[in-house]
Amino acid sequence: MSGFLDIGVCEAFRKAVNETDIFKLDKEHWEKYNLFCVVMDRIEGSIEYLNKYGDPPKTEERLLCFVMYSCIVLDGVKQLLKGLDIKSTYSDKLSKESRFFFEKITVSPWEGKSDKSPSDDEFFEYFRSLSMAHPFETSRPKFFEEGEIQFSPFVIPNTEMMILKGLEDGIGIRVYSNKIEGLADLCFSFDSLKKYLNSRFSLMSKATEEIHRIISEKREVWNQWKIPEGLCETEILECIIEVVEQRYQDTSTIKEMLEGLTVELTDHTNEKMVMKYRAFLNNLVPDLIVAVETDNLKDFESQYSSACSYPNFSHKRAYYQLEKIFTYLHKEYEFLYKDKDEEENKNNYNYKYGLEKAEEFHQDFAGKWVKIDINKMGAEEIKLLVTVSCHLERKEQNG
């Protein structure tokens, strides 16, 4: 949706945060992650409303809603900058930049008193307080007279009254004060409010830049890692798993490779076929090392996934059988399956069903390459042999 606030600024921040799991898992940064999520969700919804209703509001309700959603955007960006230790461009309230959008707007009792005139941020806080937060007692602004309290019976939307005052897009608020006789109407351009809001919202880009800086700093450290010399393939994989976990990245592919190289065989008639599969895994290790050293693990995972894709099966039940084998057969459930007191356990039932599917898969397909005995073999060995049979069949089909 187009509008005066660029939603792309918020989307860029979200993309940067989600680029890695650093902010979600790193002890140094994880406390900020919830704040990031809350700000992103709140601001995006608020921007949608503000852009949709970006014309001068014609009713009090519409004006109050605009102020409310503006507050969410402003406070959200403010909290982001604070959480990331970023100094705002407008932190100096006496600077020219901080007194730009509402500089000429004055209302008694500070009219003509430059030493007490508010900055843009102070003015908006004042307007927010009188219009919706504390309409019955606004007393905190530092530019008030000592002991002054202001009240507001209503906000003034963009009506004929504003046109008569010479403000075609004007909005405002009626003000009573214990220091002023009568009343005062504080009026200003709605476009000035939008431009002020956009100037503060744009500071979110600074937060995005800081996110990228933090990630780059981490990656610079990661890219200094090199694999120690003299390690065998399994030791290399163990080392890589430790490093990748420190980077808060997924290690499932590497652990799968390690299991493929380390699962013990109970039936040594399968050894020749398993060694062919393990040679395939060993040949992938150099590419994995490069991927980790260059922090490019996703490309390797794509390469591995492609190389380990299933062959073309001639029997229709193959994919269902594979799903149940790899979903239900887990080493930690083996003891439950063998424990008679756990016969009614759900995991026990699932494990048994996984074994049944493994036996079917062996009869329908895997028996061509390996021998699977579900009564003697554990879960990890069964899954390895299933994987080996698929690998060898795919290799044969590909010539």
Buried (B, 14 or more C-beta within 10 A) or exposed (E): EEBBBBBEBBEBBBEBBBEBBBBBBBEEBBEBBEBBBEBBEBBBEBBBBBBEBBEBBEEBEBBBBBBBBBBBBBBBBBBBBEBBEBEBBBEEEEEEEBBBBBBEBBBBBBEEEEEBBBBBBBBBBBBBBBBBEBBEEBEEBEBBBEEBBBBBEEBBBBBEBBEEEEBEBBBBBBBBBEEBEEEBBBBBBBBBBBBBBBBBBBBBBBBBBBBEEBBEEBBEEBEEBEBEEEBEBBEBBBBBBEBBEEBBBBBEBBBBBBBBBBBEBEBEEBEEBBEBBBEBBBEBBEBBBEBBBEBEBEEBBEBBEEBBEEBEBEEEEBEEBBEBBBEBBBEEBBEBBEEEEBEEBEBBBBBBBBBBBBBBBBEBBBEEBBEBBBEEBBBBBBBBBBBBBBBBBBEEEEE
